[in-house]
Amino acid sequence: MKPAIAATLALALLSSCGGQSSRNRHVEVIPEARGPISSACMQSGRNSASERRCGCVQAVADDTLSRSDQRLGASFFDDPHKAQEIRQSDSASNEAFWKRWREFGVQAEKVCAKA
């Protein structure tokens, strides 16, 4: 059941995204945005994955996550259990990452819902 939570978070990014980032900056929806999140999104096989939506999610990731965070988060698309392990970890760095990842998910839902 717990891996389902992580999978849901990762896959919610595909079915979501208009609004402001947590830093009160406008995130421009760029369908051509490329990076680890957009690649994982396009390779996910989800019906809702499109170049526009995945590009939008990548643009939000570029605004809210470091490249290292993006690579780690992109790995969740292939291995949802890894997300669960990080979420449940006692490591301070994993806890900090998880807070950033959750905020990214919230922002991606707001920004990319209509993408």
N, C-alpha and C positions, 0 to 999 in steps of 0.2 A: 504494500500500500504506500509506503514512504517513497519508493522510487517514482510512483505515479505522481506525487506532489512535485517532484523535481522536473519530471517530464512535462507536466502541465505548465509549470512556469516557463520552461524553455519553449514549448510549443505555443503558449499564449502570445508570445512575441509575434508569431506569424499571423495571428488572427486579429491583431490589434493595430494601433498607432494613430490630430490637430491640437496644438497648444504650446505652452511654454515649457522650457526645461526647468529643472529645479534651481538653476542658477539665474532664472528670470531672463534668459536669452532665448530668442526665437530660434528654433531648430529648423533650418531649411530642409524641405523634403527634396532629396536629390536622388532620383531613380537610378542614376549612374554610380552612386556611392558604392565603393568596393572595399572589402576587407574580410576578416575572418568570420564575422557575424553574417554578412550577406552571403558568403560562400556556403556556410553551414545551413543557412535558411533555404537557399536554392537547392541544395542537395538533400534536404529533409524529405522530399517526396510528398509534402502536404499539398492538398488542393489549393489552399490559400496562399501558397508561396508564389510570388510573382516578382519580376525584376523590380517593379515599382515598390512593392511592399518591403521586400528584402533590402532594397536600397534605402528606404525610409528608416528601417530598423537600424541599418548600418550608420546612417547619419546621426541618429540618436546616440548610438554607441560611441561614435567619434566625439560627440559632445559631452558624454557622461562617463566614459570608461577609458582607462589607459589601454594601450595596445596589448599589454600583457593580460589585463583583465578580459579583453575581447577574445584573445586566444583561449584562455581558460574557459570562458563562458561558451565559446563555440564548440568546445569539446563535449559539452553537455548534450548537444543534439545527437551525438553518436553514443554517448554513455551517460544516460540520466542518473545512474547509480553514483557516478562520480560527483554529481551535483549534491546528492544526498549526503555523501561522505563529507564534503566540504561544509555543508550547512550544519551538520551535527558535530563538526570538529571543535575541539577545545582551543584550537590555535587562535590567537588574537588576530593574526593576519588573515586567516580564513574567515573569521567573524567580520572583519572590516570589509573584505571582498564581498561577502554575502550581502551586507548592507548596501554596498554600491550596486551590486547585481539586481537586488530588489528594486532600488530606485530607478535603475535603468529600465526594468520591466514596466514600472508604473508610467514612466515618461514615454516609452515606446507605445504603450496602449493609447495614451492621450494623443500623441502626435500622429501615429500611423493608422488610426482606426479607419480612415477613409481612403487610404492608399491602395 
